[in-house]
């Protein structure tokens, strides 16, 4: 279960449904639980984590929810008892498992319950620690402690006025701690979803790692330093004689002619800093030593490769001039210090692309990312700025290629890149400017229509962290690099010069071979490991082979493209023996799913991933439990028309539609439809209740709605009649107090 942050209404409807069903489940099982804690837990996963997967929980989520999110966001007034958040969270995790909503890629039920037990003893202390509170909670609690009725809006406004006037006593040290923590933490940014990837096993990756030139150089450098160490200069650099020896021994390609210091050997210095960051060598008392504890890593090519990849991302600046060039500052990474932003986004852009990324496209995408306000003037007034920044990026890509994280070759760019570079609508889409076809599109600014969402990470991250002002994402400020001019932007979003630049890019992409860049298996594996460490979703084909049938179909429906879903389903069948029996398990998982929209999504992905999927779908038309879901899908796929349905099937379709509407919009949404469509909708509701639909719980919700609606309408009409109107137009009657 996952919702785009912009889908707030949809999320709130589903959250309400989950809380309602959870309360019913808890009552039926004799469990005392607090629904407000369930709401808080769902909000935490939706708003407080990078991936937003409501059904996936592991130890870090449990600790962060109980020891940070709840203390920071859940207010306990002086006359209230704190909710038993650990106890309710245990119940929620059991419920998610019981109704097959738990993501199989998270921790198992015993593991998450154990994590709750481990965090629970620290919960009360965290709730009492006022420095962990949020700003809103601090002031609301302060007001309540001073006798303010926080449910009275006017009383709260009066309190705010006194606080602003310095008339309210409070603990300044606690407030300062809260403010400082708030300033340090910008909060999580929802990560872009990634397409599933396929990877070989570790044995194959280890063999590939063994062929990396960089690994040979790092291992050789550590061996050269040795246990006895090598003397460094007073400034902590390699002695020139040692540096010349290493250039030849490691084959770095540095030009040693006429150099006066080892600082003038950029490639060798990169390797030394790289090895230090990877904890393969260390400096102590003016000497360079090999790290003894690194020996097992040096002997394992895959472990060494992964450590080198992680270390490369942690380097302060890997760019020291070009290969064989003069050792000097990097405009992009040293002067403006955006390496730690650009490199992760470049790797995320390359990750899971179904085709290689052309250098011109990557170059222009990165240019958009570093056109922040601090860089606009430099790059707009000095054409060398762009060229040097591009050289910096190429140097980084060159090092990653030598490591074996990416591979580059000449070839024709996929037509999608050239097609998207030119059309007016796509230029607007690139700029994050909506067009008339985008009304229902809920995607972050900068996502190119039809492109994998990872390609937009550079732009979207820049927007989220504030380095790229919103106004730079329009018109010539975006595509030209000039400082934004309000008057100009108001006159035209895309000027002639920007169009010319787009034409140049399209020509560059389509006129002939260009450099194409893609991650290798090793690069994909390590980027994926980093994404998972950051709490992001990074599906791997084959990782669901041991998942439960419901868990498998749920993840495929939420996170997999059709081709990857077919591959994952084939891998699942391969380990579950008899295909007929395995297929029946999958159908049973759909049959027992208590949520209508999810059941349809699960059945949809199942039939779409099978060669004989339509035959299966047709066979379920007469299934007592799955008929409504099958009929809905058959109708959506235009396999059946309304004329093809029998009268009982038509009633089931009406009921299914209303039940899905109830899940998607909540009771208020259905109530609004009833009021707008009047008698016709009321008749549909009565028909649904008499349809014999197998979802008894859902029908009970509709029945309760049907019973409330006449009473609410009668009350509404009575209120109108009571207020009335006098003949002279003035309101009559008195309002009840």
Secondary structure, 3 states (H helix, E strand, C coil): CCCCCCCHHHHHHHHHHHHHHHHHHHHHCCCCCCHHHHHHHHHHHHHCCCCCCCCCCCHHHHHHHHHHHHHHHCCCCCCCCCCCHHHHHHHHHHHHHHCCCCCCCCCCHHHHHHHHHHHHCCHHHHHHCHHHCCHHHHHHHHHHHCCCCCCCHHHHHHHHHHHHCCCCCCCHHHHHHHHHHHHHCCCCCCCCCCCCECCCCHHHHHHHHCCCHHHHHHHHHHHHHCCCCEEECCCCCECHHHHHHHHHHHCCCCCCCCCCCHHHCHHHHHHHHHHHHCCCEEEECCEEEECHHHHHHHCCHHHHHHHHHHHHHHCCCCCCCCCCCCCCCCHHHHHCCCHHHHHHHHHHHHCCCCCCEEHHHHHHHHHHHCCCHHHHHHHHHCHHHHHHHHHHHHHHHHHHHHHCCEEEEEECCCHHHHHHHHCHHHHHHHCCCCCHHHCCCCCCCCCCCCCCHHHHHHHHHHHHCCCCCHHHHCHHHHHCCCCCCHHHHHHCCCCHHHHHHHHHHHHHHHCCCEEEEEECHHHHHHHHHHHHHCCCCCCECCCCCCCCHHHHHHHHHHHCCHHHHHHHHHHHHHCCCCHHHHHHHHHHHHHCCCCHHHHHHHHHHHHHCCCCHHHHHHHHHHCCCCHHHHHHHHHHCCCCCHHHCCHHHHHHHHHHHHHHHHHHHHHHHHHHHHHHHCHHHHHHHHHHHCCCCCCHHHHHHHHHHHHHHHHHHHHHHHHHHHHCECCCCCECCCCCC
